[in-house]
C-alpha cells in the first residue's frame, strides 16, 4: 500500500499517482490519497487517475491512529 499526500514537496500526489499507475511494476499496488484536502475536485481527480481510496486526514492524533488501524485491517496488512 502506498499513501500519498496531494501537496508533496518534490512532486505532488497527482503526479506521483500518474507515475505509479503508468509503471507496470507498481500499477497493481493499492494507493490511498491521505491528504488535508476535502475538495470534491481533488477527490474526483484522484479517482480519475486511479487511486483506490481518498481520505481526508483527521485533525487529532488518536483519530489518525484509528484511521491507520482501520486501513491496515481493510487492506489485510495486519
C-alpha positions as CSV (number, residue, x, y, z in Angstrom):
1,X,0.0,0.0,0.0
2,X,1.2,3.5,-0.8
3,X,-0.1,6.6,1.0
4,X,0.1,9.9,-0.9
5,X,-0.4,13.5,0.0
6,X,-1.6,15.8,-2.7
7,X,0.8,18.6,-1.5
8,X,4.1,16.7,-1.8
9,X,7.4,18.6,-1.5
10,X,9.2,17.1,-4.5
11,X,6.2,16.0,-6.6
12,X,2.5,16.5,-5.9
13,X,0.4,13.4,-5.2
14,X,-1.4,13.6,-8.5
15,X,2.0,13.4,-10.4
16,X,3.2,10.6,-8.2
17,X,-0.1,8.7,-8.7
18,X,0.2,9.1,-12.5
19,X,3.7,7.8,-12.4
20,X,2.7,4.8,-10.3
21,X,-0.2,3.9,-12.5
22,X,1.9,4.1,-15.6
23,X,4.7,1.8,-14.3
24,X,3.8,-1.9,-14.6
25,X,6.0,-2.7,-11.5
26,X,3.8,-0.5,-9.3
27,X,0.4,-0.3,-11.1
28,X,-1.1,-3.1,-9.1
29,X,-0.4,-1.6,-5.7
30,X,-3.2,-0.1,-3.7
31,X,-2.8,3.7,-3.5
32,X,-4.6,5.8,-0.9
33,X,-4.6,9.6,-1.1
34,X,-4.4,10.6,2.5
35,X,-4.5,14.3,2.4
36,X,-5.5,17.5,4.1
37,X,-7.8,18.3,1.2
38,X,-11.5,17.7,1.3
39,X,-12.2,19.4,-2.0
40,X,-14.5,17.4,-4.3
41,X,-12.4,18.2,-7.3
42,X,-9.3,16.7,-5.7
43,X,-11.3,13.6,-4.9
44,X,-12.6,13.3,-8.5
45,X,-9.1,13.9,-10.0
46,X,-7.6,11.2,-7.7
47,X,-10.3,8.7,-8.7
48,X,-9.8,9.6,-12.4
49,X,-6.1,8.9,-12.0
50,X,-6.7,5.5,-10.4
51,X,-6.5,6.0,-6.6
52,X,-8.0,3.1,-4.6
53,X,-9.2,5.3,-1.8
54,X,-9.3,9.0,-0.9
55,X,-9.3,10.1,2.7
56,X,-9.0,13.4,4.4
57,X,-6.6,13.4,7.3
58,X,-8.2,13.7,10.7
59,X,-7.1,16.5,13.0
60,X,-6.2,14.6,16.1
61,X,-3.5,12.0,16.8
62,X,-6.0,9.5,18.2
63,X,-8.2,9.8,15.1
64,X,-5.3,9.4,12.8
65,X,-4.1,6.3,14.7
66,X,-7.6,4.8,14.5
67,X,-7.7,5.5,10.7
68,X,-4.3,3.8,10.2
69,X,-5.5,0.8,12.1
70,X,-8.7,0.6,10.0
71,X,-6.7,0.9,6.8
72,X,-4.4,-1.9,7.8
73,X,-7.4,-4.1,8.5
74,X,-9.2,-3.1,5.3
75,X,-6.2,-3.9,3.2
76,X,-5.3,-7.0,5.2
77,X,-2.0,-5.6,6.4
78,X,-2.3,-6.9,10.0
